Amino acid sequence: MRILVTGASGLLGTKVCQLGICKGFEVYSGYKQHRPQKGIPLQLDLSQRNKIGKIFDKVQPEAVVHAAAMTNVDKCELEKRLSWRINVEGTQTIVKVCKKYRSFMVYVSTDYVFDGDRGMYTESDQVNPINYYGLTKLMGEESVRNIIHQACIARTSVIYGSIPATGKTNFALWLLDKLRKREKVQIVTDQTNSPTLNTNLAEMILEILERKLYGTYHLAGGSRLSRYQFAITFAKIFDLDTSLIDPCTSDEMSWIAKRPKDSSLNVEKAMQTLESKPMVIDEAMEKMKSSGTFLSC
Ligand SMILES: NC(=O)c1ccc[n+]([C@@H]2O[C@H](COP(=O)([O-])OP(=O)(O)OC[C@H]3O[C@@H](n4cnc5c(N)ncnc54)[C@H](OP(=O)(O)O)[C@@H]3O)[C@@H](O)[C@H]2O)c1
């Protein structure tokens, strides 16, 4: 299968490309700034809409994993026009060209489409984003639903993994780095989600793609944890000192955008449908540990 991955230099896209190649797919790796290491690199800037059609003319992908986005939640709050252009208009363009070329599309969305008042959201629960990033990702979902039938909306939650992507770290690698240097960290106890290992997520997305499963799926880790519980579990599995982790609350953080309190996702549909199941936290962290590539940035 010939696939195009947008955001191929990102935390998720890197894994989708790597595992897609292992499956024997012809993988085109779309990026904006950071040239991906895996697949056939293609510069694809979501804010340059007229160029995206030309890329599709050339590649004619049978399937597209649209993982590119402006993912910095605070930056989206500050730079609303830019995040709208990338996350909403960029997605609309991808959807339209997928329709034109009859490419099956997986749109990677987020748990931040929910307000986080109760958690364990199912695919059919009411959405109500409380920050601009969540709103732009929801508008991306709406474009997919309104324009194309051959598509899957895959909502995920706090991605972590062993490969630093896009020149930035992720929560798990940041924690590993700090605790190895024996630095104290403050981690919030009042933010709960479904942490998701990038490898596990990439496997589930590739299965969706191979089986062409339509509709909305929650593809996330199988455990509901606060950030603090995540950090403690991580430290234990990686044999690090848990006493370096101090609990704190969100109001002590200098965040710009509001964060949902509990945006954990119910993954029962994925559990029932997929061969690649959402992993519980210990299993996923052990997998990350055994991969042995947890480099710091
Ligand atoms: N990370 C999370 O915790 C999380 C949680 C829920 C949902 N998601 C969703 O999952 C998807 C993947 O997230 P991630 O963490 O892997 O992202 P990431 O590591 O932050 O990477 C973002 C990717 O998007 C690309 N990108 C940014 N602006 C672009 C533009 N204007 N044109 C084209 N490409 C652009 C980047 O390319 P360059 O590096 O080349 O600039 C990079 O490849 C996103 O859609 C995100 O909304 C993420």
The ligand as an ORCA input file, in Angstrom:
! r2SCAN-3c Opt
* xyz 0 1
  N       1.152     14.776     21.676
  C       0.040     14.532     22.325
  O       0.056     14.360     23.552
  C      -1.271     14.432     21.591
  C      -2.439     14.146     22.309
  C      -3.649     14.039     21.604
  C      -3.685     14.217     20.229
  N      -2.524     14.502     19.559
  C      -2.591     14.674     18.102
  O      -1.756     13.684     17.544
  C      -1.140     14.164     16.354
  C       0.350     13.907     16.417
  O       0.893     14.590     17.540
  P       2.457     14.542     17.872
  O       2.618     14.709     19.344
  O       3.094     13.413     17.159
  O       2.921     15.911     17.198
  P       4.350     16.605     17.294
  O       5.388     15.670     17.792
  O       4.167     17.909     17.993
  O       4.669     16.886     15.767
  C       3.877     17.765     15.006
  C       4.058     17.430     13.561
  O       3.260     18.323     12.792
  C       4.076     18.917     11.799
  N       3.615     20.255     11.515
  C       3.468     21.296     12.345
  N       3.062     22.394     11.676
  C       2.951     22.009     10.378
  C       2.579     22.680      9.189
  N       2.254     23.976      9.164
  N       2.577     21.972      8.041
  C       2.911     20.681      8.018
  N       3.283     19.987      9.104
  C       3.292     20.651     10.275
  C       5.486     18.931     12.391
  O       6.423     19.039     11.320
  P       7.907     19.672     11.547
  O       8.474     18.963     12.749
  O       8.639     19.343     10.305
  O       7.708     21.135     11.791
  C       5.503     17.581     13.090
  O       5.821     16.565     12.183
  C      -1.527     15.633     16.239
  O      -2.554     15.742     15.290
  C      -2.047     15.997     17.623
  O      -3.041     16.995     17.552
  C      -1.325     14.617     20.202
*
